Amino acid sequence: MEIGISTFVETSPDVVTGEVMSHAQRLREVVEEIILADQVGLDAYGVGEHHREDYAASSPAVVLAAAAPQTTHIRLTSAVTVLSSADPVRVFQDFATLDGLSNGRAEIMAGRGSFIESFPLFGYDLDDYDELFDENLELLLKLRESEKVTWRGGHRPAIHNLGVYPRPVQNPLPVWIGSGGNPESVIRAGMLGLPLALAIIGGQPKQFAPLVRLYKQAAAKAGHDPAKLPVASHSHGFLARDTATAADKFFPPTQDRMNHIGRERGWPPYTRASFDSARTLEGALYVGDPETVAEKIIYLRKNVGITRFLLHMPLGTMPHEDVMAAIELLGKEVAPRVREEIARWEAAGGGAE
């Protein structure tokens, strides 16, 4: 069972002071967070791609590359790369470069993303949203298969027996499919034999269990071994030494972000009651002391089949020292508890296919 962190590198106004951190400061903080995550034994760190004023990371590979030579074992992944509006050749080159700098620890998590700003920015038509993703994923997978590529699609100029460099350390360079829970996307991931990452940020995580089964059924039908395909989740959360402190620190920026995005999308106001309900064992918020958060991750593994858990934090702007303290608790206290219990459970026959 792998434990890690994901972040969108937000630079939203501080809910207490109203101050807005510079993109440069937040980017430097994230590099420090990745280095600490590696030092405390976490398995993966993911950085999401956005093209908005309130997010600092438009190029996850560059952010991760800044931390690569200063880390030794942690996996470095996007979370996600918005593949529909990206050039697959450049994506492959960027992450192959990261793979070289990290000596084989880079991963690509390809997804559609939850915002649309990248489409007009890079000159793509939203009407081609799904077609672009399918075509770009096809090319990305061809790029990792061979040094020289011949390919033709409907949106990008054709490639005629051209080499794409640098080549990654890993062969193949890992490509995950990121999904918000769309059945078609999990089936596609299974049929392609690609690892699946689910964004579980609302409702009851247990409801995602049928999607994991659907994914594994599609993989088996396509001739892949489902037991060899990892499944990750990305969920919001935060840790402190005691649960009350964790909740009180995490709620204000969470409410601010949820209501900010909610106003754009027509969601109802986010309340403390909604927040507290999601902190229960069956809810999608992983907020509390190390024992509480470990218990919830173990519950997720046993009931949904997740093999990698990414705790998304911070949500909005939080003090850097609080985030660093939470990373230390996740690595030093939560991860060992989870790994020990899951190893014991699996040895007793739990999770057998």
N, C-alpha and C positions, 0 to 999 in steps of 0.2 A: 504494500500500500504506500503510494507516494503522497507526500504532503508538500504544498507549495503556496505561492502567493500570486495574485494577478492585480494589476493596477491600470487605471486609465489616465493616470498622471494629471488629475484635475487641478485647475487653478481657479476655482470658484471663490467668491468673496468669503472671508472668514465670518462665521455666523455671529461672533462676539464683537469683533472690531470693525468689520466691514472692509478691511484691507484686502487687496488682491495681490497675491504673490506673483512675482515675475515668472515667466516661463523658464528662464535660465536657472533661477533658484530651485524651482521644483524639479527640474531635470537633474540637477546636481544631487538633490536629496534622494531621488529614486536610485541613482547609482550607489549611494551609500546604503540604501535599503537592500539592494541586491547583494552587495558585498556582505552585509550582516547576515542575510538569509543563507548565504553559502557557509559562513562561519559557524552558524548554529545548526547546520546539518539538514536544512530543507532541500527538497529534491528538484524543485522547478520554480521559475519566476517568469511570469508572463506580462507583457506590456501591450496594451491595446492601441490601435491606430485611430486617430480622430483628426478632423480638420476644422475645428471650432476654436473660438477664442478661449473658452473655458477648459480646454485640454491642451497639454503642452507637447504631447508625443504624436507628431504626424508620421514619424519614421521609427517604428519600434526597433528595427535592426540596428540603427545608429545608437540608440540608447543602450541596448543590450551589449553592443560592441564596446562601449565605454567601460562596462563592468567586466567584460570577458577576461582580459589579462589579469584582473585583480581577484578572480575567483578560480576555484579548482575543480569543483564537481557538479555544481548546480546546473540543471538544464535551463537553457535560455530560449524562450519561445515568444512569438507574437500571440496576442489574445484580444482581438484577432487582426490578421491582415485582411483588409477589405479588397478581396480579390476581384470583384466585379469591376472596380474602377482602377485597377493596377495593371501595369505591364508585367506579365508573368516572367519574362526574361529578366527584367530588373529585380523582381522579387527573388528569383532564384539566385542571381548574382549576389544580392545583398546578404542573403542568408547563408550562401556558400562562403562568403567572406567572413561572416560571423562564425561559421563552423570552423574555419581555419584559425581564427583568432582565439577561439575557445578550445581548440583541439578536439572537436567532435561533440559539442554540446548544444548545437543549434537545432531549433525546430520551427516549423511554420504551422500556425493554426489559421487555416483559410476559412473565411466566412463572408457573409454579405454585409455585416455591420448593422447597427441599429439607427444610424443617421445617414442622411443623403447628401451632405455638403460636398463630398468628394466627386460626385457625378458632374455638376456644372464646373467645378474647379478644373477637372481634367478633360472636360469636353465630351462626356458621355451622356447618352439619352436614357432617362429613367425607364422608358418603355422597353429598353433592352436589358433590364436589370437581371432577370434570370438567365437569359441567353448568354450574356457576358460572363456570368459566373461559370456556367457549364463549359464554355469555350476556353476560358482562361485556366480553369482547373485541368482540362485535358492537356493544354500546352505545358503547364507547370509539371505535370506528371511525366510528360515526354522528356522534359529537360533534365529531370533527375535520372532517367533511364539510360541516357547515352550522351556522350560528349558532343557528337554532331547530330543535328536535328533537321529534319525536313517536315514542314507542317504548313497547313493552310486552314484559315478560318474565315469568318464573315466580318470581323471587326478590326483585326490587326493585320498589318502587312505579312505576307507569307514569308517563311524561312526556308531557304533552299540549301540543305547540306552545310550548315554553318556550325562552327564550334561555339560553345557558350562556356565562359570561364569567369572566375576560377572554379575548379571542381571541388566539391566538399570533401571533408575527411570521412564523413559517414557515407556509406553506400548501401541503401539509398538515404538521402537526406529526409528525415521524418516530416511528413505532411499530415496534419490532423484536419478533420472537418469540424468546424464550430457550428453549433446549431442551438436555436432557441427552443427546440422541441417540435419542429416540423417533421411529420412522419416521412415525407418524401426525402428530406435531407438525411435522415438517419438510415433509410434504406439505401440511398446512394453511397453513403460512407461504407456500409456493410458490403455492398456489391463490389466496391473498389478495393476492399480490404484495407481501408484506412482507419486509423484511430479516431474515436469520436469524443468531442468535448461538448457537454451540455451546459447551457447557461440556466442554472436553477436559481432564480432570484425572486420567486413568488409562489404562492400556493403551498402545496405540500409536496416535498421532494419525492415521496413514495409514489406519487402519480406518474413519475418518469420511468418507473420500473417496466411498464409495458413497452416503452420506446426502446429501452435497452434490449429487451427480448426480441423486438422487431429487428433491431440492428444486427443482433447475433444470428437470427434466422436468415436474414438476407445474406450475411457473410457466408454462412454454411452452405446456402443454396448456390452461391457463386464459387464454391470450392475453397474458401478460406477457412482456417482454423479459428473459430471464435475465441478459444481459450488464449490465443496469442495476441488478441486485439485489445489494447487498453481502452478504458472509458473514463473520461475525466468529467468533473463538474466544476463550475465556477459559481461561487455564491458569496454574497455580501457578509461581512462579519468583522469582529473586533474583539481583542482580548485585553483584560486587565487582571490584576491580582485577585479582585473579587468581582462578582457578577454585577452588583449594583453600580459600581464605578464604571465598568465596561459599558453598560447600557446607558448611563447618564452622559458619558462622553460621546458615544456613537450616535445617539438619537438626534441631536440638533443638526449636525451636518447631513445626516441621512434624510431627515425631514426636508431640509432645504433643497437638496438635490432632487428628491422624489417629486416635490411640489414644483420645482423649476421645470423639470422635464414634463411633469404632468400637465402643466399649463399649456405646453406646446402640443400635447397629444390628447387633451380632453379628459385626463384622469381625475377622479375625485380627490379631495385633499387627503394627504397622508397624515395620520394621527398617531398619538402615542399608543392608543389602544391597538391599532394595526401593527405597530412595531412590536409591542409586547406579545401579541398573539403569535407573531412570526418567530419569536425567540423560544417558543415551546419546543419540545423534543421533535415533533413532527413538522415544525415550521421551517422556513427557508432562510432564516437569519441565524448566523453562527456567532452569537454575541454572549460573552460571559467569561468566567474564570476558566483556567485550563481544563479542569475536570468536566465542566459543562460542555465546552466546545469539543473535547475529545469524545464524549459520549454521543454527541450528535453526529460526528464524522463516522464513528463506528456504526451507528444506526443506519446511516446512509449507505455505507459499504455493504452491510448485511441485507438491507431491504431493497436496494436499487442496483447494486452490482458495480458501483464506482470503484476504480482502481487507482485513480489520482484525484486528489481534492485540492482545488485552488481557492484559497480564502482571498476574496477581493477586498482589499483595504489599502488606503482609506477610501471612504465614499465621501466625496467632497473634500474640503480642506480641513485637515486636522493638524495639531502640533506635531512636528517631526519627531520630537522626543517620545511622544505617546505611541507613534507608529513603530518606532524602533523598539520600544519596550514590548509592544505586542508581537513583533517578529521574534524577539528573543523567547517569549513565552511559547509561541507556536513551535519553534524549533527545539527548545530544550525540554519542554514539559508535555505539550500536546502530542507532537509527532512520536516520541517514544511510547507513550501510552497506547496510541492508536496502532502502531506497528506491532507491539507486543500482543495486544488483544486479537488483532486480525490474524497474526501468525498462529496463535493458539486455536482460534476458530477454524482456520483453514486446515490445520493439522488434524482437527477432529472431524473433518469432512464437510465443513461449511463452505458454501460457495461452489460446490462441485457442479460442473456443467450437466 
